[in-house]
Amino acid sequence: MAVPQSKVELLDAIGDSYCKLTRDLERVPPELARESTLPGHAAGTMMSPADLVAYLIGWNELVLSWFEIHARGDEPSFPAPGFTWNQLGELAQKFYSDHAAQSWTGLLTRLAAAEEQVIALVESMSDDELYGALFHRRYTAGRMIQFNTSSPYTNARRRIRAWLRERISMH
């Protein structure tokens, strides 16, 4: 899919990638959702499908927090308070930990709620707000949203589909 250049394209990219991802996540047997049999986000680590969903929740909620902080007139800490861009593996581990006690169903529900909030955020913004000015460094608001929603959804879908082919064929 091409990189979105407008509000409509961004909404389509988020909606399309999320819809495809959720169809595959629904195929994950709940009893296997906490098996750490997927390569993790940090080199040499493993994660579970539940961790992958926790990662997506973490990024969606971070995006929402950036815009909430920005709307108050403050500068968000990118990517997250206490983390730099070269610590994304550690941030992923934090997301896994933050949601470790949540059930598979609870994770999917929370991801759906976060995605709906991201859609509402994008819908509340104009093309100019999304793509007319830089939001962080050299990136527009629309690009920052896309980097942390539709792009990870697409990557997560590839991971889950490969995992499903391997794990489900074994059971």
TORGU-200071 format. One record per residue: residue number from 1; residue in three letters; y, z, x of N, C-alpha, C in turn. Coordinates in steps of 0.001 Angstrom, whole numbers. Example, Ala and Ser with C-alpha at 12.3 -4.5 7.8 and 13.67 -1.06 7.14 Angstrom:
BEGIN
SITE pos code     n.y     n.z     n.x    ca.y    ca.z    ca.x     c.y     c.z     c.x
SITE   1  ALA   -5690    7800   13190   -4500    7800   12300   -3300    7800   13200
SITE   2  SER   -2250    7080   12850   -1060    7140   13670      30    7870   12900
This chain:
BEGIN
SITE pos code     n.y     n.z     n.x    ca.y    ca.z    ca.x     c.y     c.z     c.x
SITE   1  MET   -1174       0     838       0       0       0    1246       0     890
SITE   2  ALA    2234    -756     510    3480    -834    1274    4236     489    1189
SITE   3  VAL    5069     731    2184    5886    1942    2201    6919    1841    1074
SITE   4  PRO    6964    2850     193    7923    2804    -910    9366    2707    -406
SITE   5  GLN   10152    1896   -1111   11564    1702    -769   12486    2077   -1928
SITE   6  SER   11898    2528   -3038   12697    2893   -4210   12001    4028   -4949
SITE   7  LYS   12734    4624   -5865   12197    5705   -6695   10954    5232   -7454
SITE   8  VAL   11039    4066   -8072    9903    3538   -8846    8687    3344   -7948
SITE   9  GLU    8894    2761   -6775    7783    2548   -5842    7206    3874   -5358
SITE  10  LEU    8063    4867   -5124    7584    6178   -4680    6770    6850   -5773
SITE  11  LEU    7262    6817   -6999    6502    7393   -8119    5161    6694   -8291
SITE  12  ASP    5146    5368   -8160    3889    4618   -8253    2928    5011   -7132
SITE  13  ALA    3440    5144   -5912    2589    5489   -4764    1984    6878   -4933
SITE  14  ILE    2804    7830   -5351    2296    9200   -5536    1277    9211   -6672
SITE  15  GLY    1643    8634   -7806     750    8652   -8966    -562    7947   -8715
SITE  16  ASP    -507    6779   -8108   -1708    5994   -7845   -2638    6704   -6857
SITE  17  SER   -2082    7178   -5745   -2928    7820   -4732   -3495    9138   -5251
SITE  18  TYR   -2710    9880   -6030   -3192   11148   -6588   -4304   10897   -7603
SITE  19  CYS   -4120    9919   -8461   -5133    9599   -9478   -6468    9227   -8829
SITE  20  LYS   -6417    8374   -7824   -7642    7975   -7122   -8291    9167   -6429
SITE  21  LEU   -7475    9991   -5796   -8007   11173   -5106   -8687   12120   -6093
SITE  22  THR   -8050   12392   -7210   -8634   13364   -8141   -9968   12886   -8708
SITE  23  ARG  -10099   11583   -8903  -11399   11071   -9379  -12503   11410   -8379
SITE  24  ASP  -12195   11315   -7089  -13199   11648   -6076  -13390   13154   -5943
SITE  25  LEU  -12306   13925   -6028  -12439   15387   -5938  -13283   15941   -7084
SITE  26  GLU  -13206   15321   -8248  -14008   15754   -9393  -15499   15564   -9151
SITE  27  ARG  -15862   14724   -8199  -17279   14479   -7869  -17836   15521   -6896
SITE  28  VAL  -16967   16354   -6325  -17430   17378   -5380  -18133   18486   -6165
SITE  29  PRO  -19403   18738   -5874  -20091   19840   -6553  -19439   21170   -6162
SITE  30  PRO  -19054   21989   -7130  -18381   23256   -6810  -19153   24112   -5801
SITE  31  GLU  -20474   24042   -5841  -21272   24859   -4916  -21178   24361   -3471
SITE  32  LEU  -20680   23143   -3268  -20513   22612   -1910  -19049   22614   -1456
SITE  33  ALA  -18142   23016   -2337  -16710   22903   -2058  -16252   23765    -879
SITE  34  ARG  -16969   24817    -547  -16572   25694     558  -17402   25464    1823
SITE  35  GLU  -18230   24432    1832  -18998   24087    3039  -18074   23463    4070
SITE  36  SER  -18012   24039    5236  -17153   23504    6305  -17882   22395    7055
SITE  37  THR  -17946   21233    6422  -18677   20104    6988  -17807   18856    7137
SITE  38  LEU  -16504   19023    7027  -15542   17930    7226  -14777   18183    8520
SITE  39  PRO  -14485   17155    9306  -13623   17379   10479  -12272   17935   10022
SITE  40  GLY  -11803   18976   10713  -10551   19626   10342   -9325   18863   10803
SITE  41  HIS   -8176   19412   10464   -6903   18794   10832   -6505   19085   12272
SITE  42  ALA   -7107   20101   12880   -6868   20396   14299   -8101   19952   15074
SITE  43  ALA   -7888   19423   16249   -8993   18929   17081  -10055   20009   17258
SITE  44  GLY  -11305   19601   17086  -12421   20514   17308  -12676   21505   16194
SITE  45  THR  -12020   21347   15044  -12235   22282   13941  -12955   21585   12797
SITE  46  MET  -13525   22400   11935  -14174   21890   10737  -13499   22534    9530
SITE  47  MET  -13554   21832    8416  -12997   22353    7178  -13913   21982    6022
SITE  48  SER  -13636   22599    4900  -14382   22317    3678  -13532   21436    2761
SITE  49  PRO  -14145   20862    1737  -13332   20161     743  -12251   21077     148
SITE  50  ALA  -12582   22347     -45  -11590   23301    -558  -10422   23450     421
SITE  51  ASP  -10723   23473    1718   -9650   23536    2723   -8779   22286    2653
SITE  52  LEU   -9385   21140    2446   -8628   19893    2353   -7668   19948    1169
SITE  53  VAL   -8129   20472      48   -7259   20608   -1123   -6158   21641    -837
SITE  54  ALA   -6513   22725    -161   -5518   23739     214   -4430   23123    1099
SITE  55  TYR   -4829   22238    1994   -3900   21536    2870   -2917   20702    2041
SITE  56  LEU   -3433   19984    1055   -2577   19161     200   -1628   20028    -623
SITE  57  ILE   -2137   21133   -1140   -1285   22076   -1870    -179   22576    -949
SITE  58  GLY    -559   22960     266     419   23477    1221    1553   22499    1460
SITE  59  TRP    1218   21243    1695    2264   20245    1956    3099   19962     718
SITE  60  ASN    2466   19869    -436    3231   19644   -1675    4219   20783   -1903
SITE  61  GLU    3757   22002   -1743    4622   23154   -1967    5706   23258    -898
SITE  62  LEU    5399   22841     333    6435   22801    1370    7528   21810     997
SITE  63  VAL    7144   20620     561    8122   19614     154    9035   20201    -923
SITE  64  LEU    8449   20829   -1915    9241   21417   -2996   10197   22476   -2447
SITE  65  SER    9728   23279   -1507   10581   24323    -931   11739   23716    -132
SITE  66  TRP   11485   22618     587   12562   21973    1348   13712   21588     425
SITE  67  PHE   13379   21009    -701   14406   20536   -1617   15080   21694   -2345
SITE  68  GLU   14345   22740   -2617   14934   23936   -3232   15938   24578   -2268
SITE  69  ILE   15554   24708   -1017   16438   25280       6   17654   24380     209
SITE  70  HIS   17421   23087     296   18499   22112     485   19483   22160    -686
SITE  71  ALA   18973   22310   -1909   19826   22361   -3105   20743   23589   -3091
SITE  72  ARG   20304   24659   -2414   21134   25861   -2278   22197   25698   -1199
SITE  73  GLY   22138   24570    -492   23108   24339     568   22670   24829    1928
SITE  74  ASP   21416   25236    2022   20876   25718    3296   20019   24634    3941
SITE  75  GLU   19757   24800    5223   18922   23857    5965   17494   24397    6028
SITE  76  PRO   16536   23660    5499   15137   24117    5567   14640   24170    7015
SITE  77  SER   13671   25033    7259   12965   25059    8548   11857   24021    8464
SITE  78  PHE   11940   23021    9317   10925   21959    9302    9944   22164   10431
SITE  79  PRO    8652   21996   10210    8055   21696    8921    7942   22928    8015
SITE  80  ALA    7828   24114    8618    7729   25360    7845    8252   26499    8713
SITE  81  PRO    8718   27575    8096    9187   28702    8904    8106   29173    9878
SITE  82  GLY    8487   29279   11146    7557   29741   12170    6700   28653   12798
SITE  83  PHE    6873   27401   12360    6072   26292   12878    6979   25154   13327
SITE  84  THR    6565   24466   14387    7262   23264   14835    6370   22070   14520
SITE  85  TRP    6926   20869   14667    6158   19664   14359    4946   19499   15270
SITE  86  ASN    4949   20129   16457    3768   20009   17323    2749   21115   17052
SITE  87  GLN    2905   21843   15961    1958   22897   15574    1334   22606   14204
SITE  88  LEU    1152   21348   13892     633   21000   12567    -815   21441   12366
SITE  89  GLY   -1592   21488   13449   -2967   21996   13332   -2975   23460   12930
SITE  90  GLU   -2086   24245   13528   -1970   25666   13174   -1464   25828   11744
SITE  91  LEU    -540   24955   11339     -39   25003    9968   -1164   24682    8983
SITE  92  ALA   -1993   23715    9315   -3141   23392    8458   -4046   24615    8313
SITE  93  GLN   -4307   25308    9415   -5146   26515    9371   -4522   27571    8452
SITE  94  LYS   -3192   27687    8479   -2497   28630    7602   -2714   28234    6141
SITE  95  PHE   -2606   26945    5843   -2831   26498    4468   -4253   26850    4016
SITE  96  TYR   -5245   26623    4887   -6632   26956    4534   -6721   28447    4198
SITE  97  SER   -6148   29265    5074   -6188   30715    4915   -5464   31173    3647
SITE  98  ASP   -4306   30579    3386   -3514   30953    2206   -4294   30800     907
SITE  99  HIS   -5235   29871     878   -5946   29553    -364   -7444   29856    -282
SITE 100  ALA   -7839   30633     708   -9270   30898     939   -9938   31626    -222
SITE 101  ALA   -9203   32421    -967   -9804   33205   -2051   -9811   32458   -3385
SITE 102  GLN   -9185   31301   -3438   -9094   30562   -4688  -10367   29787   -4981
SITE 103  SER  -10749   29748   -6238  -11921   28980   -6653  -11631   27491   -6537
SITE 104  TRP  -12696   26697   -6527  -12552   25244   -6488  -11710   24762   -7680
SITE 105  THR  -12028   25242   -8860  -11272   24865  -10052   -9819   25311   -9930
SITE 106  GLY   -9612   26509   -9421   -8253   27010   -9232   -7460   26159   -8260
SITE 107  LEU   -8111   25715   -7189   -7439   24840   -6213   -7034   23513   -6849
SITE 108  LEU   -7939   22918   -7597   -7642   21634   -8236   -6508   21778   -9251
SITE 109  THR   -6496   22904   -9968   -5425   23172  -10932   -4092   23349  -10216
SITE 110  ARG   -4113   24077   -9107   -2863   24305   -8360   -2350   23005   -7740
SITE 111  LEU   -3257   22163   -7238   -2842   20874   -6698   -2210   20027   -7801
SITE 112  ALA   -2808   20018   -8976   -2257   19247  -10097    -859   19747  -10451
SITE 113  ALA    -667   21055  -10466     647   21620  -10786    1674   21249   -9725
SITE 114  ALA    1279   21313   -8459    2202   20961   -7374    2567   19477   -7447
SITE 115  GLU    1581   18631   -7716    1837   17190   -7815    2789   16912   -8977
SITE 116  GLU    2598   17591  -10100    3489   17411  -11251    4918   17825  -10901
SITE 117  GLN    5066   18893  -10116    6397   19341   -9707    7044   18340   -8757
SITE 118  VAL    6252   17747   -7876    6784   16716   -6974    7246   15516   -7790
SITE 119  ILE    6453   15103   -8764    6840   13983   -9633    8151   14316  -10347
SITE 120  ALA    8262   15528  -10869    9494   15937  -11563   10685   15921  -10601
SITE 121  LEU   10465   16356   -9372   11527   16327   -8366   11994   14892   -8136
SITE 122  VAL   11048   13987   -7898   11402   12589   -7643   12103   12000   -8865
SITE 123  GLU   11595   12288  -10050   12218   11758  -11261   13645   12256  -11439
SITE 124  SER   13936   13453  -10913   15279   14028  -11050   16285   13436  -10064
SITE 125  MET   15799   12656   -9118   16661   12107   -8071   16923   10620   -8308
SITE 126  SER   18065   10172   -7805   18399    8751   -7905   17847    8012   -6685
SITE 127  ASP   17828    6691   -6771   17435    5880   -5607   18307    6227   -4409
SITE 128  ASP   19604    6429   -4664   20517    6739   -3564   20187    8092   -2933
SITE 129  GLU   19869    9087   -3760   19498   10401   -3222   18196   10319   -2427
SITE 130  LEU   17283    9482   -2882   15991    9345   -2218   16056    8494    -955
SITE 131  TYR   16828    7407   -1011   16781    6433      82   18142    6066     684
SITE 132  GLY   19226    6648     165   20550    6250     619   21116    7043    1782
SITE 133  ALA   20468    8157    2139   20974    8984    3238   19808    9669    3926
SITE 134  LEU   20028   10093    5142   18986   10810    5881   18857   12229    5341
SITE 135  PHE   17634   12686    5261   17345   14052    4799   16959   14934    5977
SITE 136  HIS   16109   14411    6856   15671   15143    8044   15524   14156    9194
SITE 137  ARG   16238   14456   10258   16257   13576   11429   16538   12147   11002
SITE 138  ARG   15589   11256   11238   15828    9839   10908   15169    9414    9597
SITE 139  TYR   14764   10377    8791   14027   10066    7571   14811   10411    6309
SITE 140  THR   14697    9537    5324   15300    9784    4012   14449   10791    3240
SITE 141  ALA   15011   11297    2162   14276   12213    1295   13013   11537     752
SITE 142  GLY   13150   10295     323   11993    9573    -210   10880    9429     804
SITE 143  ARG   11260    9143    2023   10248    8985    3081    9578   10322    3397
SITE 144  MET   10355   11402    3428    9771   12723    3692    8800   13121    2575
SITE 145  ILE    9155   12789    1351    8257   13081     232    6982   12251     368
SITE 146  GLN    7124   10972     657    5964   10089     781    5055   10527    1935
SITE 147  PHE    5649   10879    3072    4864   11341    4237    3971   12529    3891
SITE 148  ASN    4398   13338    2930    3728   14609    2677    3067   14701    1313
SITE 149  THR    2991   13562     613    2285   13521    -669    1348   12315    -711
SITE 150  SER    1870   11142    -987     981    9988   -1177     216    9626      90
SITE 151  SER     831    9727    1241      93    9412    2483   -1069   10382    2717
SITE 152  PRO    -834   11720    2632   -1978   12626    2781   -3017   12483    1665
SITE 153  TYR   -2593   12135     456   -3573   11914    -614   -4512   10780    -230
SITE 154  THR   -3955    9711     303   -4765    8556     697   -5716    8932    1825
SITE 155  ASN   -5221    9664    2805   -6056   10114    3917   -7153   11057    3406
SITE 156  ALA   -6791   11979    2534   -7767   12932    1985   -8842   12197    1194
SITE 157  ARG   -8451   11174     474   -9430   10410    -306  -10450    9753     617
SITE 158  ARG   -9984    9183    1727  -10926    8574    2683  -11901    9633    3192
SITE 159  ARG  -11385   10800    3532  -12237   11879    4045  -13259   12329    2998
SITE 160  ILE  -12798   12543    1776  -13683   13022     704  -14729   11967     353
SITE 161  ARG  -14351   10711     311  -15322    9654      -7  -16414    9592    1059
SITE 162  ALA  -16029    9695    2326  -17031    9700    3407  -17922   10930    3283
SITE 163  TRP  -17314   12078    2998  -18067   13324    2853  -19034   13208    1669
SITE 164  LEU  -18566   12670     553  -19433   12511    -618  -20621   11600    -311
SITE 165  ARG  -20372   10501     405  -21480    9599     762  -22523   10346    1590
SITE 166  GLU  -22056   11166    2518  -22977   11880    3404  -23646   13068    2714
SITE 167  ARG  -22873   13913    2070  -23381   15164    1504  -24162   14963     206
SITE 168  ILE  -23644   14135    -659  -24278   13986   -1974  -25585   13214   -1847
SITE 169  SER  -25650   12293    -921  -26910   11562    -729  -27991   12495    -206
SITE 170  MET  -27607   13619     420  -28561   14575     965  -29083   15531    -111
SITE 171  HIS  -28343   15667   -1206  -28725   16654   -2234  -29357   16010   -3433
